Amino acid sequence: MSPRADRSADGPRTVPSEYVAAWEGLQLGTLTDLAAAQARLRESAAKLESEWERQSAERLISKLEKAVQPPPPDQSPEMTEALRLLLISDFESGTKEERLAALAAPCG
């Protein structure tokens, strides 16, 4: 499952939003260089103030490899598509009806 972040922030990306962007990019195939993404995140994580935050960020960064792994062999195509829809869905804007309509729309 994809980690989610506040996408409404207009300021510079924080480590959590950078991580979410990397996870989603790797899942969707828009980001293909795992090592570069991890290096960029490690640079940002090094700037965190507390040791606990740096350690937490490092644990998350090491888990990015899971984003590029293929689905389990026993996962149905329907489940794969459902997880992809969850990944790309925007649950923070629009009315409930608009969000449901977007989920029901055919995928391109």
C-alpha positions in Angstrom: 0.0 0.0 0.0 1.1 3.5 -0.8 2.1 5.9 1.9 0.0 9.1 1.6 1.0 12.7 2.2 -0.6 16.1 2.4 -0.6 17.2 -1.3 -2.0 20.6 -0.6 1.2 22.1 0.8 2.5 24.9 -1.5 6.0 25.1 0.2 9.1 23.1 -0.5 8.8 19.4 -0.2 9.4 17.8 3.1 11.1 14.5 3.6 7.6 12.7 4.0 6.2 14.3 0.8 9.5 13.5 -1.1 9.2 9.9 0.1 5.6 9.6 -1.0 6.4 11.1 -4.4 9.3 8.6 -4.8 7.1 5.7 -3.7 4.3 6.6 -6.1 6.7 7.4 -8.9 8.4 4.0 -8.5 5.0 2.2 -8.4 3.6 4.0 -11.4 6.9 3.7 -13.4 7.4 7.5 -13.8 10.5 7.2 -11.6 12.9 4.4 -12.6 16.2 5.1 -10.7 15.7 3.6 -7.3 19.3 4.3 -6.2 19.1 8.0 -7.2 15.7 8.4 -5.4 17.2 6.8 -2.2 20.3 9.0 -2.4 18.2 12.2 -2.8 16.0 11.1 0.2 19.1 10.3 2.3 20.4 13.9 1.7 17.1 15.3 2.9 16.9 13.0 5.8 20.4 14.0 7.0 19.0 17.5 7.5 16.4 16.4 10.0 16.8 17.7 13.5 16.3 14.7 15.7 18.1 11.3 15.6 14.7 9.5 15.9 13.5 11.3 12.7 16.7 10.5 10.8 16.4 6.8 11.8 12.7 6.6 10.9 13.5 8.2 7.5 16.3 5.7 6.9 13.9 2.8 7.6 11.4 4.2 5.2 14.0 4.9 2.5 15.3 1.3 2.8 11.7 0.1 2.2 11.5 1.9 -1.2 12.7 -1.3 -2.8 9.3 -2.8 -2.2 7.8 -0.3 -4.5 9.5 -1.8 -7.5 8.8 -5.4 -6.7 6.2 -7.1 -8.9 2.9 -8.1 -7.3 2.8 -11.5 -5.6 2.1 -14.4 -8.1 -1.2 -15.2 -6.4 -2.5 -11.7 -6.7 -5.3 -11.4 -9.1 -5.3 -8.8 -11.9 -8.3 -7.2 -10.3 -6.5 -6.7 -7.0 -3.5 -5.3 -8.9 -5.8 -2.8 -10.7 -7.6 -1.9 -7.4 -4.3 -1.2 -5.7 -3.2 0.9 -8.7 -6.4 2.9 -8.5 -5.8 3.5 -4.8 -2.4 4.7 -5.5 -3.4 7.3 -8.1 -6.7 8.4 -6.5 -7.0 11.9 -5.0 -9.0 11.5 -1.8 -8.5 15.1 -0.7 -10.3 17.2 -3.2 -13.8 17.2 -4.7 -17.1 16.1 -3.2 -17.7 12.5 -2.2 -19.7 12.1 -5.4 -16.9 13.5 -7.6 -14.3 11.2 -6.0 -16.6 8.2 -6.5 -17.2 9.1 -10.1 -13.4 9.4 -10.7 -12.9 5.9 -9.3 -15.8 4.5 -11.4 -14.4 6.1 -14.6 -12.7 3.7 -17.1 -8.9 3.8 -16.9 -6.9 4.8 -19.9 
